[in-house]
């Protein structure tokens, strides 16, 4: 069964064990990964360099095979020097820095490729490849049979130049032949690869791009690794987190500009990667304990050039590379010898949230009043107004409560009466329906299917920060300074509490989910918006009655309904209570009668085989995932075709997994409205 926390989650089907890899990856593991990736060829190039010519710095935009076929050179991959002569193979991963000094006329080919793990293997192998990624390995060797490789590379280049669909298909086939030959020769010579130093690569990337609006996500994406893995490696190597280190670099540059120029704070902010002077001031004060303006006034010109973050000077990864790095990435136009390499500048998207940060913070100023409202309701005022200084007479006339008590499974929690900066790893649709715009949510929330039909402006959605998966990214979360965090998984709550006030509101109860209307009520109680929630529930109940009238008579008296879900080559039947994927809409809202088997399920689902499916299906079948991978085998089987509901044409295909979300995955108010429309639509369409 697929329990959805982070979107679609596929079952095991490839039979691979999940043991930890130890040491450098063995050849058989390397080959197994090649069998589980989809390869996209980015470019195939031929280059020539004159004697003495240099390629001073080129950041690899993808994984690369480089094959020198004539001449000699010194080649650096991330400051690791190799002496290259004719017929030498080199490999480097995305983000590595390539530098070349031609000692003689040099000719070489480059094959740039991007590997992507194919589902369902991606979820199983992702953790393994995160720690030991062969596509990022650095290695160099002289093949024992160089002409066999030369023949394949030359043919790949000629076919690539044809730029036809058939030619590109031939390129992909030829590339696998090249890889096979290369791995075989590599194995014969027992070569040992060099693992990339992700921490060092991240440091260089931060130095090159600190004046852009960097996030941990953008850095990790540039280096093709997960945010958590990068943070752990960076912390072990430097003793600092990537974002803390970024702040130090920006602070260093800010102090230089403050003391050596008369630039305004806004000009300095734009130079070091902040959208405005206010954001710069907040960050600077965090590191220096003093505002930039006060620092400039206090230190003056006598401190010029001396007040730098010396604590970072002893970190080995900060040593400059052999060649200086350019402020470029991905393909860009760079001429070397007789070749024009395709290169272009990649701009990191500016976070819309930061652009409106000043306005949001202004609503949260001042120290909080910790008195508790006896009624537990939230006063209709902003946090800023609640904390504003007033005269004793005014305070007596208008008593205000800045906090309130919320009951949670972990006990009572004191929360702001009117929180202004809410972050949540679930419940975005619930919050927006209540008129609460969160400052940050889990990634999956930002791709839900209901967003396009919600009527919520794109500007509002663009202002909600992507906080990654479970648990939400703590560094990003800390940066947003939320005054209230809503967590839905017990094991993550302790981490969230280190950042700010946290309310635990479970979405799942073991393998069951609470009723969607009850979820909405529970969210509304946190904010004292019970009336708003009940108003929507009343309106929704009216829509439900209208829907019942439209489908009246389709399911006749005495007939039953079942919900069948196709997973990856697997079958599930959804329970009458505590299920998901539209079960609450079908069973609870529309009150369509479930089978006895669905009523008896203790969990929210049952995983079954095709042979026993007939024991679980009713007179009508709602089929989820009919278009997904693996479904055709079941739909074309005789066991499926012999089901009474199938033979009578009483099967309703109503949902599928997709990259752009599915209205049947979540149970927020927006999704419930879409589910109701879809269920009625597929049932009535089936009668025509």
Order of alpha helices (4+ residues) and beta strands (2+ residues): alpha-beta-beta-beta-beta-beta-beta-beta-beta-alpha-beta-alpha-alpha-alpha-alpha-alpha-alpha-alpha-alpha-alpha-beta-beta-alpha-alpha-alpha-alpha-beta-beta-beta-alpha-beta-alpha-beta-alpha-beta-alpha-beta-beta-beta-alpha-alpha-beta-beta-alpha-beta-beta-alpha-alpha-alpha-beta-alpha
